[in-house]
């Protein structure tokens, strides 16, 4: 892969760092491809980017994550704030067209971006958007998400992350009172049981409630000139984010595209996790090419 050049943007309430890798195999007229998640930072997309050497590839650290710092002092972030950061990165590229692949919370933020300012965005592939607000059982699901956030504020990272894992791997609808069920043991997941006192985790603190509580503006998405494709992992069936993908696609009048592996199937060892990045990249390329 080509060496990435790093850039900095000062946005409203944050300093955003993003990276640009030029094509090394001839771009063939392809628009730049912007890969991102939330709260995953740019490092999560190194493997996936390696399969797109025929494109300029852009990655970034969302506000409050990695190199991108918050300057507003706020404890939580909304998808609309992330969307405005993304808009400014896209505009800074100066390209006539840009394709986006967005994962999880990043997919939520990308839907907010396209609804508000589609601009030069040609295609958005939103993989497993982490919005509980679109589910038929959204009240119970949102209560479960709020419970993770409350546990983090009360008890710290270990207990909250254990609840988060239980939440994201739960299969099927959430029942009333699910959030009040027995809490998993953090030690069972290799998580710390002692509270270190910090409360700056971008997943459990900053983004948990805003991301999962976001309701896409389906009318604005339909009116945008962007082709919006929703994706879900073949191993994720029944889990909250895959169910959300199905619900969003239904509202858009489409069917989710099935990607290999799980919620983070593009990983090739990042964070010690492995999906099926080669097959994932192949499916992504087919979607971007319109096949």
BATILUM-43402 format. One record per residue: residue number from 1; residue in one letter; x, y, z of N, C-alpha, C in turn. Coordinates in nm, 2 decimals. Atoms other than C-alpha are relative to their C-alpha. Example, Ala and Ser with C-alpha at 12.3 -4.5 7.8 and 13.67 -1.06 7.14 Angstrom:
BATILUM-43402
  num  residu     n_X     n_Y     n_Z    ca_X    ca_Y    ca_Z     c_X     c_Y     c_Z
    1       A    0.09   -0.12    0.00    1.23   -0.45    0.78    0.09    0.12    0.00
    2       S   -0.09   -0.11    0.00    1.37   -0.11    0.71   -0.08    0.11    0.08
***
This chain:
BATILUM-43402
  num  residu     n_X     n_Y     n_Z    ca_X    ca_Y    ca_Z     c_X     c_Y     c_Z
    1       X    0.08   -0.12    0.00    0.00    0.00    0.00    0.09    0.12    0.00
    2       X   -0.07   -0.13    0.00    0.10    0.36   -0.06    0.01    0.06    0.14
    3       X   -0.01   -0.06   -0.13    0.22    0.56    0.24   -0.11    0.11    0.01
    4       X    0.11   -0.09   -0.02   -0.06    0.76    0.39    0.05    0.14    0.04
    5       X   -0.03   -0.14   -0.04   -0.04    1.14    0.43   -0.11    0.03    0.10
    6       X    0.10   -0.04   -0.11   -0.21    1.27    0.75   -0.03    0.15   -0.01
    7       X    0.05   -0.14    0.01   -0.42    1.58    0.77   -0.08    0.03    0.12
    8       X    0.07   -0.05   -0.12   -0.59    1.79    1.04   -0.10    0.10   -0.04
    9       X    0.11   -0.10    0.02   -0.92    1.97    1.04   -0.05    0.05    0.14
   10       X    0.06   -0.05   -0.12   -1.05    2.20    1.31   -0.15    0.03   -0.03
   11       X    0.14   -0.01    0.02   -1.42    2.15    1.32   -0.07    0.06    0.12
   12       X    0.07   -0.06   -0.11   -1.69    2.27    1.55    0.00   -0.09    0.12
   13       X   -0.01    0.08   -0.12   -1.59    2.13    1.89    0.10   -0.11   -0.01
   14       X   -0.10    0.11    0.01   -1.31    1.90    1.77    0.11    0.03   -0.09
   15       X   -0.11    0.00    0.09   -0.98    1.86    1.60    0.01   -0.14   -0.06
   16       X    0.01    0.13    0.07   -1.01    1.58    1.34    0.12   -0.03   -0.08
   17       X   -0.12    0.05    0.08   -0.72    1.37    1.20   -0.05   -0.10   -0.10
   18       X    0.03    0.09    0.10   -0.76    1.19    0.87    0.12   -0.03   -0.09
   19       X   -0.11    0.05    0.08   -0.54    0.99    0.64   -0.04   -0.03   -0.14
   20       X    0.03    0.02    0.14   -0.52    0.97    0.26    0.11   -0.09   -0.06
   21       X   -0.09    0.09    0.07   -0.36    0.68    0.07   -0.03    0.00   -0.15
   22       X    0.02    0.00    0.14   -0.32    0.73   -0.30    0.00   -0.14   -0.06
   23       X    0.00    0.13    0.07   -0.39    0.45   -0.54    0.14   -0.03   -0.05
   24       X   -0.13    0.05    0.05   -0.09    0.24   -0.64   -0.01   -0.08   -0.12
   25       X    0.02    0.09    0.12   -0.25    0.03   -0.91   -0.07    0.07   -0.11
   26       X    0.07   -0.07    0.10   -0.40    0.30   -1.12   -0.15    0.01    0.04
   27       X    0.13   -0.02   -0.06   -0.73    0.45   -1.00   -0.12   -0.04   -0.10
   28       X    0.10    0.05    0.09   -0.92    0.34   -1.32   -0.13    0.09    0.00
   29       X    0.12   -0.09   -0.01   -1.15    0.65   -1.27   -0.09   -0.02    0.12
   30       X    0.08    0.02   -0.12   -1.28    0.53   -0.94    0.01    0.12    0.09
   31       X   -0.01   -0.11   -0.09   -1.37    0.80   -0.69    0.07   -0.05    0.13
   32       X   -0.06    0.04   -0.13   -1.19    0.80   -0.35   -0.10   -0.08    0.08
   33       X    0.08    0.08   -0.09   -1.32    0.55   -0.10    0.03    0.03    0.15
   34       X   -0.02   -0.04   -0.14   -1.37    0.67    0.26   -0.05   -0.11    0.09
   35       X    0.03    0.11   -0.08   -1.37    0.39    0.51    0.00    0.05    0.15
   36       X    0.00   -0.05   -0.14   -1.48    0.46    0.87   -0.10   -0.08    0.08
   37       X    0.10    0.05   -0.10   -1.66    0.34    1.18   -0.01    0.10    0.11
   38       X    0.01   -0.07   -0.12   -1.74    0.47    1.52   -0.04   -0.09    0.11
   39       X   -0.12   -0.09   -0.03   -1.59    0.46    1.77    0.13   -0.06   -0.05
   40       X   -0.13    0.04    0.06   -1.33    0.26    1.57    0.07    0.11   -0.06
   41       X   -0.07   -0.10    0.06   -1.05    0.47    1.46    0.06   -0.05   -0.14
   42       X   -0.05    0.03    0.13   -0.85    0.47    1.13    0.07   -0.14    0.00
   43       X   -0.08    0.13    0.00   -0.63    0.17    1.24   -0.08   -0.12   -0.03
   44       X    0.08    0.11    0.02   -0.93   -0.06    1.22   -0.02   -0.04   -0.15
   45       X    0.03    0.02    0.14   -0.94   -0.03    0.84    0.12   -0.03   -0.08
   46       X   -0.13    0.02    0.07   -0.58   -0.11    0.75   -0.02   -0.12   -0.10
   47       X    0.01    0.12    0.09   -0.66   -0.46    0.62   -0.10    0.02   -0.11
   48       X    0.09   -0.02    0.11   -0.97   -0.36    0.43    0.05    0.10   -0.11
   49       X   -0.06   -0.09    0.10   -0.79   -0.07    0.27    0.10   -0.06   -0.09
   50       X   -0.10    0.06    0.09   -0.52   -0.30    0.14   -0.06   -0.07   -0.12
   51       X    0.06    0.06    0.12   -0.77   -0.46   -0.10   -0.05    0.10   -0.10
   52       X    0.05   -0.10    0.09   -0.84   -0.13   -0.27    0.11    0.09   -0.04
   53       X   -0.12   -0.08    0.04   -0.50   -0.02   -0.40   -0.03    0.07   -0.13
   54       X    0.03   -0.07    0.12   -0.67    0.09   -0.72   -0.09    0.12    0.02
   55       X    0.08   -0.12   -0.04   -0.85    0.37   -0.53    0.09    0.08    0.10
   56       X   -0.04   -0.08   -0.11   -0.75    0.66   -0.32   -0.09   -0.04    0.12
   57       X    0.08    0.04   -0.12   -0.85    0.54    0.03    0.02    0.10    0.11
   58       X    0.00   -0.10   -0.10   -0.94    0.78    0.31   -0.05   -0.07    0.13
   59       X    0.05    0.05   -0.13   -0.97    0.68    0.68    0.02    0.12    0.10
   60       X   -0.01   -0.11   -0.09   -1.01    0.90    0.99   -0.03   -0.05    0.14
   61       X    0.03    0.03   -0.14   -1.04    0.90    1.37   -0.12    0.09    0.04
   62       X    0.11   -0.09   -0.04   -1.38    1.02    1.49    0.03    0.08    0.12
   63       X   -0.03   -0.09   -0.12   -1.39    1.30    1.75   -0.01   -0.08    0.13
   64       X   -0.01    0.06   -0.13   -1.29    1.18    2.09    0.06   -0.14   -0.01
   65       X   -0.06    0.13    0.01   -1.12    0.87    1.95    0.14    0.01   -0.07
   66       X   -0.14   -0.01    0.07   -0.75    0.81    1.86    0.06    0.13    0.01
   67       X   -0.07   -0.13    0.00   -0.58    1.12    1.75   -0.10    0.12    0.00
   68       X    0.09   -0.11    0.02   -0.90    1.33    1.71   -0.06    0.03    0.14
   69       X    0.04   -0.05   -0.14   -0.97    1.53    2.03   -0.12    0.09   -0.01
   70       X    0.11   -0.09   -0.02   -1.27    1.71    2.15    0.05    0.13    0.06
   71       X   -0.04   -0.13   -0.05   -1.24    2.08    2.22   -0.12    0.07    0.07
   72       X    0.12   -0.07   -0.05   -1.60    2.15    2.34   -0.03   -0.04    0.15
   73       X    0.02    0.04   -0.14   -1.57    1.97    2.68   -0.13   -0.08    0.02
   74       X    0.13    0.07   -0.02   -1.90    1.78    2.62    0.03   -0.15    0.03
   75       X   -0.02    0.14   -0.04   -1.94    1.43    2.76   -0.06   -0.10   -0.10
   76       X    0.06    0.09    0.10   -2.15    1.29    2.48   -0.01    0.07   -0.14
   77       X    0.00   -0.04    0.14   -2.16    1.32    2.10   -0.12   -0.05   -0.07
   78       X    0.11    0.04    0.08   -2.45    1.31    1.86    0.04   -0.04   -0.14
   79       X   -0.03    0.04    0.14   -2.46    1.15    1.51    0.01    0.13   -0.09
   80       X    0.00   -0.12    0.08   -2.53    1.50    1.37    0.14    0.07    0.01
   81       X   -0.13   -0.06   -0.01   -2.20    1.63    1.51    0.11   -0.08   -0.07
   82       X   -0.09    0.08    0.08   -2.01    1.33    1.37   -0.02    0.03   -0.15
   83       X    0.03   -0.02    0.14   -2.19    1.39    1.04    0.07    0.13   -0.06
   84       X   -0.06   -0.13    0.05   -2.06    1.75    1.02    0.15   -0.02   -0.01
   85       X   -0.14    0.03    0.01   -1.71    1.63    1.09    0.03   -0.07   -0.13
   86       X   -0.02    0.07    0.12   -1.74    1.38    0.81   -0.02    0.09   -0.13
   87       X    0.02   -0.09    0.11   -1.88    1.64    0.58    0.12    0.09   -0.03
   88       X   -0.12   -0.09    0.02   -1.58    1.86    0.63    0.12   -0.08   -0.05
   89       X   -0.11    0.08    0.06   -1.34    1.57    0.56   -0.03   -0.02   -0.15
   90       X    0.04    0.02    0.14   -1.53    1.49    0.24    0.03    0.12   -0.09
   91       X   -0.02   -0.12    0.07   -1.52    1.85    0.13    0.15    0.03   -0.02
   92       X   -0.14   -0.02    0.01   -1.15    1.87    0.21    0.07   -0.08   -0.11
   93       X   -0.06    0.09    0.10   -1.08    1.59   -0.04   -0.01    0.07   -0.14
   94       X    0.02   -0.07    0.12   -1.21    1.82   -0.32   -0.03   -0.08   -0.12
   95       X    0.03    0.10    0.11   -1.33    1.52   -0.53   -0.14    0.03   -0.05
   96       X    0.14   -0.01    0.06   -1.63    1.54   -0.77   -0.09   -0.11    0.06
   97       X    0.08    0.11   -0.06   -1.75    1.21   -0.62    0.08   -0.08    0.10
   98       X   -0.07    0.07   -0.11   -1.67    1.01   -0.31   -0.09   -0.12    0.03
   99       X    0.07    0.11   -0.05   -1.78    0.66   -0.20    0.03   -0.02    0.14
  100       X   -0.02    0.02   -0.14   -1.83    0.57    0.16   -0.03   -0.14    0.04
  101       X    0.03    0.13   -0.07   -1.81    0.24    0.35    0.00    0.04    0.15
  102       X    0.01   -0.04   -0.14   -1.93    0.30    0.71   -0.05   -0.12    0.08
  103       X    0.04    0.12   -0.08   -1.96    0.04    0.99   -0.05    0.04    0.13
  104       X    0.06   -0.01   -0.14   -2.17    0.02    1.31   -0.04    0.15    0.03
  105       X    0.03   -0.14   -0.03   -2.18    0.37    1.47    0.03    0.09   -0.11
  106       X   -0.03   -0.08    0.12   -2.01    0.50    1.16   -0.11    0.00   -0.10
  107       X    0.11    0.01    0.10   -2.30    0.38    0.95   -0.11    0.09    0.04
  108       X    0.10   -0.09   -0.05   -2.54    0.57    1.17    0.04    0.15   -0.03
  109       X   -0.05   -0.13    0.03   -2.32    0.88    1.13   -0.01    0.03   -0.15
  110       X    0.00   -0.02    0.14   -2.30    0.83    0.76   -0.15    0.02   -0.05
  111       X    0.14   -0.03    0.04   -2.68    0.81    0.73   -0.04    0.14    0.04
  112       X    0.03   -0.14   -0.04   -2.70    1.14    0.92    0.06    0.09   -0.10
  113       X   -0.07   -0.09    0.10   -2.45    1.29    0.67   -0.07    0.00   -0.13
  114       X    0.07    0.00    0.13   -2.63    1.18    0.36   -0.13    0.07    0.01
  115       X    0.13   -0.07   -0.02   -2.96    1.30    0.50    0.01    0.15    0.00
  116       X   -0.02   -0.14   -0.02   -2.82    1.64    0.58    0.08    0.07   -0.12
  117       X   -0.09   -0.06    0.10   -2.55    1.70    0.31    0.06   -0.10   -0.09
  118       X   -0.06    0.11    0.08   -2.51    1.43    0.05    0.11    0.05   -0.09
  119       X   -0.11   -0.05    0.08   -2.29    1.66   -0.17    0.05   -0.09   -0.10
  120       X   -0.06    0.09    0.11   -2.05    1.45   -0.38   -0.01   -0.15    0.03
  121       X    0.00    0.14   -0.03   -2.13    1.12   -0.21   -0.08   -0.08   -0.10
  122       X    0.06    0.08    0.11   -2.20    0.88   -0.49   -0.07   -0.13    0.06
  123       X    0.05    0.13   -0.06   -2.25    0.55   -0.29    0.03    0.01    0.15
  124       X   -0.02    0.03   -0.14   -2.30    0.49    0.08   -0.03   -0.15    0.03
  125       X    0.03    0.14   -0.04   -2.26    0.13    0.20    0.00    0.01    0.16
  126       X    0.02   -0.01   -0.14   -2.39    0.14    0.56   -0.01   -0.14    0.06
  127       X   -0.01    0.14   -0.05   -2.29   -0.19    0.73   -0.04   -0.01    0.15
  128       X    0.06    0.03   -0.14   -2.50   -0.29    1.04    0.00    0.13    0.08
  129       X    0.01   -0.12   -0.08   -2.59    0.06    1.16   -0.06   -0.03    0.14
  130       X    0.03    0.04   -0.13   -2.61    0.05    1.53   -0.11    0.09    0.06
  131       X    0.11   -0.08   -0.05   -2.94    0.23    1.58   -0.11   -0.10    0.05
  132       X    0.11    0.08   -0.06   -3.19    0.06    1.82   -0.13    0.07   -0.02
  133       X    0.12   -0.08    0.01   -3.44    0.33    1.75   -0.09   -0.05   -0.11
  134       X    0.09    0.04    0.11   -3.57    0.17    1.43   -0.06   -0.14    0.02
  135       X    0.05    0.13   -0.03   -3.65   -0.17    1.59   -0.14    0.00    0.05
  136       X    0.13    0.01   -0.06   -4.00   -0.28    1.66    0.00    0.00    0.15
  137       X   -0.01    0.01   -0.15   -3.89   -0.35    2.02    0.10    0.11    0.05
  138       X   -0.09   -0.11   -0.03   -3.71   -0.01    2.03    0.00    0.04    0.15
  139       X    0.00   -0.05   -0.14   -3.83    0.08    2.38    0.09   -0.08    0.09
  140       X   -0.08    0.09   -0.08   -3.68   -0.23    2.54    0.15    0.01   -0.04
  141       X   -0.14    0.00    0.05   -3.37   -0.21    2.32    0.07    0.13    0.04
  142       X   -0.06   -0.13   -0.04   -3.31    0.16    2.40    0.03    0.00    0.15
  143       X   -0.02    0.01   -0.15   -3.35    0.09    2.77    0.12   -0.08    0.03
  144       X   -0.12    0.08   -0.02   -3.08   -0.18    2.74    0.12    0.08   -0.03
  145       X   -0.11   -0.09    0.03   -2.85    0.07    2.57    0.03    0.10    0.10
  146       X   -0.01   -0.10   -0.11   -2.92    0.33    2.83    0.06   -0.06    0.13
  147       X   -0.05    0.07   -0.11   -2.84    0.07    3.09    0.15   -0.02    0.00
  148       X   -0.14    0.01    0.02   -2.50    0.01    2.95    0.07    0.13    0.04
  149       X   -0.05   -0.13   -0.03   -2.43    0.38    2.97    0.00    0.03    0.15
  150       X    0.01   -0.02   -0.14   -2.56    0.41    3.32    0.10   -0.09    0.08
  151       X   -0.09    0.09   -0.07   -2.35    0.11    3.43    0.14    0.06   -0.01
  152       X   -0.13   -0.06    0.01   -2.04    0.28    3.29    0.02    0.12    0.09
  153       X   -0.02   -0.12   -0.09   -2.10    0.60    3.48    0.00   -0.04    0.14
  154       X    0.00    0.04   -0.14   -2.17    0.41    3.80    0.11   -0.09    0.04
  155       X   -0.10    0.11   -0.04   -1.92    0.12    3.79    0.12   -0.01   -0.09
  156       X   -0.12    0.00    0.08   -1.67    0.18    3.51   -0.01   -0.09   -0.12
  157       X   -0.01    0.07    0.13   -1.55    0.00    3.20   -0.04   -0.14    0.01
  158       X    0.02    0.15    0.00   -1.55   -0.37    3.30   -0.14   -0.04    0.00
  159       X    0.14    0.04   -0.01   -1.91   -0.41    3.41   -0.08    0.05   -0.12
  160       X    0.08   -0.05    0.11   -2.04   -0.18    3.13    0.03   -0.07   -0.13
  161       X   -0.04    0.07    0.12   -1.84   -0.36    2.86   -0.06   -0.14    0.00
  162       X    0.06    0.13   -0.01   -1.97   -0.69    2.99   -0.15    0.00   -0.05
  163       X    0.14   -0.02    0.04   -2.33   -0.56    2.95   -0.01    0.03   -0.15
  164       X    0.00   -0.03    0.14   -2.24   -0.42    2.61    0.01   -0.13   -0.09
  165       X   -0.02    0.12    0.07   -2.12   -0.76    2.49   -0.13   -0.08    0.00
  166       X    0.13    0.07   -0.01   -2.44   -0.92    2.62   -0.11    0.06   -0.09
  167       X    0.09   -0.07    0.08   -2.64   -0.66    2.44    0.02   -0.02   -0.15
  168       X   -0.03    0.01    0.15   -2.47   -0.68    2.10   -0.01   -0.14   -0.05
  169       X    0.01    0.14    0.05   -2.47   -1.06    2.09   -0.13   -0.07    0.03
  170       X    0.14    0.06   -0.03   -2.83   -1.11    2.21   -0.07   -0.02   -0.14
  171       X    0.07    0.03    0.12   -3.03   -1.28    1.94   -0.15    0.02    0.02
  172       X    0.15   -0.02    0.00   -3.39   -1.17    1.87   -0.04    0.13    0.07
  173       X    0.05   -0.12   -0.07   -3.61   -0.90    2.02    0.03    0.01    0.14
  174       X   -0.02   -0.02   -0.15   -3.55   -0.75    2.36   -0.14    0.01    0.06
  175       X    0.13    0.00   -0.08   -3.83   -0.80    2.61    0.01    0.11    0.10
  176       X    0.01   -0.10   -0.11   -3.95   -0.55    2.86    0.07   -0.05    0.12
  177       X   -0.07    0.04   -0.12   -3.72   -0.56    3.16    0.13   -0.07   -0.03
  178       X   -0.12    0.06    0.03   -3.43   -0.71    2.97    0.12    0.07    0.06
  179       X   -0.11   -0.09   -0.06   -3.21   -0.42    3.09    0.02   -0.03    0.15
  180       X   -0.01    0.02   -0.14   -3.28   -0.51    3.45    0.04   -0.14    0.04
  181       X   -0.04    0.13   -0.02   -3.17   -0.87    3.41    0.13   -0.01    0.07
  182       X   -0.13    0.02   -0.06   -2.87   -1.02    3.58    0.12    0.05   -0.08
  183       X   -0.11   -0.06    0.08   -2.55   -0.84    3.48    0.11   -0.11   -0.02
  184       X   -0.11    0.10    0.02   -2.27   -1.06    3.33    0.12    0.04    0.08
  185       X   -0.12   -0.02   -0.08   -1.95   -1.11    3.52    0.11    0.05   -0.10
  186       X   -0.10   -0.05    0.09   -1.68   -0.89    3.36    0.12   -0.10   -0.01
  187       X   -0.12    0.09    0.00   -1.41   -1.15    3.45   -0.02   -0.11   -0.10
  188       X    0.03    0.10    0.09   -1.59   -1.40    3.23    0.04    0.04   -0.14
  189       X   -0.04   -0.05    0.13   -1.49   -1.18    2.93    0.15    0.05    0.01
  190       X   -0.13   -0.05   -0.02   -1.14   -1.11    3.06    0.01    0.15    0.02
  191       X    0.01   -0.14   -0.02   -1.25   -0.76    3.15    0.04    0.03    0.15
  192       X   -0.03   -0.03   -0.14   -1.13   -0.57    3.46   -0.12    0.01    0.09
  193       X    0.11   -0.01   -0.10   -1.35   -0.59    3.77    0.01    0.12    0.09
  194       X   -0.02   -0.12   -0.08   -1.20   -0.29    3.94   -0.03    0.13   -0.08
  195       X    0.03   -0.12    0.07   -1.31    0.06    3.85    0.12    0.09    0.01
  196       X   -0.12   -0.09   -0.01   -1.01    0.28    3.75   -0.04    0.15    0.01
  197       X    0.04   -0.13   -0.02   -1.22    0.59    3.78   -0.01    0.09   -0.12
  198       X    0.02   -0.08    0.12   -1.20    0.71    3.42   -0.13   -0.01   -0.06
  199       X    0.13    0.00    0.06   -1.51    0.80    3.23    0.01    0.07   -0.14
  200       X   -0.02   -0.06    0.13   -1.37    0.90    2.89   -0.01   -0.10   -0.12
  201       X    0.00    0.10    0.10   -1.44    0.58    2.69   -0.09    0.05   -0.11
  202       X    0.08   -0.05    0.11   -1.57    0.68    2.34   -0.12   -0.08   -0.03
  203       X    0.12    0.09    0.03   -1.80    0.38    2.31   -0.10    0.01    0.11
  204       X    0.09    0.02   -0.11   -1.95    0.34    2.65   -0.05    0.14    0.06
  205       X    0.04   -0.13   -0.06   -1.96    0.71    2.75   -0.04    0.10   -0.11
  206       X    0.02   -0.11    0.09   -1.94    0.94    2.45   -0.11   -0.03   -0.10
  207       X    0.08    0.03    0.11   -2.14    0.76    2.18   -0.12   -0.09    0.02
  208       X    0.10    0.11   -0.02   -2.36    0.50    2.34   -0.15    0.04   -0.02
  209       X    0.14   -0.04    0.00   -2.69    0.69    2.38   -0.03    0.07   -0.13
  210       X    0.03   -0.07    0.12   -2.67    0.92    2.08    0.00   -0.08   -0.12
  211       X    0.00    0.09    0.12   -2.58    0.65    1.83   -0.12   -0.09    0.00
  212       X    0.10    0.10    0.00   -2.83    0.39    1.94   -0.14    0.07   -0.01
  213       X    0.13   -0.07    0.00   -3.11    0.65    1.98   -0.03    0.08   -0.13
  214       X    0.02   -0.08    0.12   -3.07    0.81    1.63   -0.10   -0.07   -0.09
  215       X    0.10    0.04    0.10   -3.37    0.78    1.39    0.04    0.06   -0.13
  216       X   -0.04   -0.06    0.13   -3.26    0.82    1.03   -0.12    0.08   -0.06
  217       X    0.10   -0.08    0.07   -3.45    1.08    0.82   -0.02   -0.07   -0.13
  218       X    0.02    0.08    0.12   -3.58    0.84    0.56   -0.05    0.08   -0.12
  219       X    0.05   -0.08    0.11   -3.75    1.11    0.35    0.12    0.07   -0.06
  220       X   -0.12   -0.07    0.05   -3.42    1.30    0.32    0.09   -0.10   -0.07
  221       X   -0.08    0.10    0.06   -3.23    0.98    0.24   -0.06   -0.03   -0.14
  222       X    0.06    0.03    0.13   -3.48    0.90   -0.04    0.02    0.11   -0.10
  223       X   -0.01   -0.11    0.09   -3.45    1.25   -0.18    0.15    0.03   -0.04
  224       X   -0.14   -0.03    0.03   -3.07    1.25   -0.18    0.04   -0.07   -0.13
  225       X   -0.05    0.06    0.12   -2.88    1.17   -0.50    0.09   -0.12    0.02
  226       X   -0.09    0.11   -0.04   -2.67    0.91   -0.31   -0.07   -0.13   -0.01
  227       X    0.05    0.14   -0.01   -2.72    0.54   -0.37    0.04   -0.06    0.14
  228       X   -0.02    0.05   -0.13   -2.76    0.40   -0.02   -0.03   -0.15    0.00
  229       X    0.01    0.15   -0.01   -2.69    0.03    0.03    0.02   -0.04    0.15
  230       X   -0.02    0.05   -0.14   -2.74   -0.14    0.37    0.06   -0.14    0.00
  231       X   -0.07    0.13   -0.01   -2.52   -0.43    0.47   -0.02   -0.07    0.13
  232       X    0.00    0.07   -0.12   -2.53   -0.70    0.73    0.08   -0.13   -0.01
  233       X   -0.08    0.12    0.00   -2.30   -0.99    0.83   -0.08   -0.12    0.00
  234       X    0.08    0.12    0.01   -2.41   -1.34    0.75    0.00   -0.07    0.13
  235       X    0.00    0.06   -0.13   -2.31   -1.45    1.10   -0.08    0.08    0.11
  236       X    0.06   -0.09   -0.10   -2.50   -1.16    1.27   -0.15   -0.01    0.01
  237       X    0.14    0.01    0.00   -2.85   -1.27    1.20   -0.06   -0.01    0.14
  238       X    0.07    0.00   -0.13   -3.08   -1.19    1.49    0.06    0.10    0.10
  239       X   -0.06   -0.09   -0.09   -2.84   -0.95    1.66   -0.05    0.14   -0.03
  240       X    0.06   -0.13    0.00   -2.93   -0.59    1.73    0.03    0.08   -0.13
  241       X   -0.05   -0.08    0.12   -2.72   -0.43    1.45   -0.05   -0.06   -0.13
  242       X    0.05    0.06    0.12   -2.82   -0.68    1.19   -0.15    0.02   -0.02
  243       X    0.15   -0.02    0.00   -3.19   -0.64    1.28   -0.02    0.15   -0.04
  244       X    0.01   -0.14    0.04   -3.14   -0.26    1.26    0.02    0.02   -0.15
  245       X   -0.03    0.00    0.15   -2.99   -0.31    0.91   -0.12   -0.04   -0.08
  246       X    0.12    0.05    0.07   -3.30   -0.50    0.80   -0.11    0.10    0.01
  247       X    0.11   -0.10   -0.01   -3.53   -0.23    0.94    0.03    0.12   -0.08
  248       X   -0.04   -0.11    0.08   -3.34    0.05    0.78   -0.02   -0.03   -0.15
  249       X    0.01    0.04    0.14   -3.33   -0.13    0.44   -0.15   -0.01   -0.03
  250       X    0.14    0.01    0.03   -3.70   -0.20    0.46   -0.06    0.14   -0.01
  251       X    0.05   -0.14    0.01   -3.78    0.17    0.52    0.05    0.07   -0.13
  252       X   -0.06   -0.06    0.12   -3.56    0.25    0.22   -0.06   -0.08   -0.13
  253       X    0.06    0.08    0.11   -3.75   -0.01    0.01    0.10   -0.09   -0.07
  254       X   -0.11    0.08    0.06   -3.44   -0.23   -0.04    0.01   -0.12    0.09
  255       X   -0.03    0.12   -0.08   -3.30   -0.56    0.10    0.15    0.02    0.04
  256       X   -0.14   -0.01   -0.04   -2.97   -0.57    0.30    0.08   -0.09   -0.08
  257       X   -0.10    0.08    0.06   -2.67   -0.70    0.12    0.07   -0.08    0.11
  258       X   -0.06    0.08   -0.09   -2.52   -0.99    0.30    0.15   -0.01   -0.02
  259       X   -0.14    0.00    0.00   -2.15   -0.96    0.38    0.06   -0.12    0.07
  260       X   -0.06    0.11   -0.08   -1.92   -1.24    0.49    0.03    0.03    0.14
  261       X   -0.05   -0.01   -0.14   -1.85   -1.30    0.86   -0.10    0.08    0.08
  262       X    0.08   -0.05   -0.11   -1.98   -1.09    1.15    0.00    0.15   -0.01
  263       X    0.02   -0.15   -0.01   -2.04   -0.73    1.26    0.13    0.07   -0.04
  264       X   -0.13   -0.06    0.04   -1.67   -0.65    1.21    0.08   -0.09   -0.09
  265       X   -0.06    0.10    0.09   -1.60   -0.90    0.93    0.11    0.05   -0.09
  266       X   -0.11   -0.06    0.08   -1.36   -0.66    0.76    0.14   -0.01    0.07
  267       X   -0.12    0.00   -0.08   -1.10   -0.70    1.04    0.09   -0.11   -0.04
  268       X   -0.10    0.10    0.03   -0.78   -0.88    0.97    0.11   -0.01    0.10
  269       X   -0.09    0.00   -0.11   -0.63   -0.89    1.31    0.01    0.12    0.08
  270       X    0.01   -0.12   -0.08   -0.69   -0.54    1.42   -0.08   -0.03    0.13
  271       X    0.06    0.02   -0.13   -0.78   -0.53    1.79    0.00   -0.15    0.04
  272       X   -0.01    0.14   -0.03   -0.69   -0.90    1.79   -0.12   -0.08   -0.05
  273       X    0.12    0.07    0.05   -1.01   -0.99    1.60    0.02   -0.03   -0.15
  274       X   -0.01    0.05    0.14   -1.05   -1.17    1.26   -0.14   -0.02   -0.05
  275       X    0.12    0.03    0.08   -1.33   -1.17    1.01    0.04   -0.07   -0.12
  276       X   -0.04    0.05    0.13   -1.31   -1.26    0.65    0.02    0.12   -0.10
  277       X   -0.02   -0.12    0.07   -1.16   -0.95    0.50    0.01   -0.01   -0.15
  278       X   -0.01    0.01    0.14   -1.08   -1.08    0.16   -0.14   -0.01   -0.07
  279       X    0.14    0.02    0.05   -1.44   -1.20    0.10   -0.08    0.13    0.02
  280       X    0.07   -0.13   -0.03   -1.57   -0.88    0.27    0.03    0.10   -0.11
  281       X   -0.04   -0.10    0.10   -1.37   -0.66    0.03   -0.06   -0.03   -0.13
  282       X    0.06    0.04    0.13   -1.49   -0.86   -0.27   -0.15    0.04   -0.01
  283       X    0.14   -0.04    0.00   -1.85   -0.80   -0.17   -0.02    0.15   -0.01
  284       X    0.01   -0.14    0.00   -1.79   -0.44   -0.10    0.03    0.06   -0.14
  285       X   -0.03   -0.05    0.13   -1.63   -0.39   -0.44   -0.11   -0.03   -0.10
  286       X    0.12    0.03    0.08   -1.93   -0.56   -0.61   -0.11    0.10    0.02
  287       X    0.10   -0.10   -0.03   -2.16   -0.33   -0.43    0.03    0.14   -0.06
  288       X   -0.04   -0.13    0.05   -1.96   -0.02   -0.52   -0.01    0.01   -0.15
  289       X    0.01    0.01    0.14   -1.95   -0.13   -0.88   -0.14   -0.01   -0.05
  290       X    0.14    0.01    0.04   -2.33   -0.17   -0.88   -0.04   -0.14   -0.05
  291       X    0.04    0.14    0.04   -2.33   -0.55   -0.94   -0.05   -0.08    0.12
***
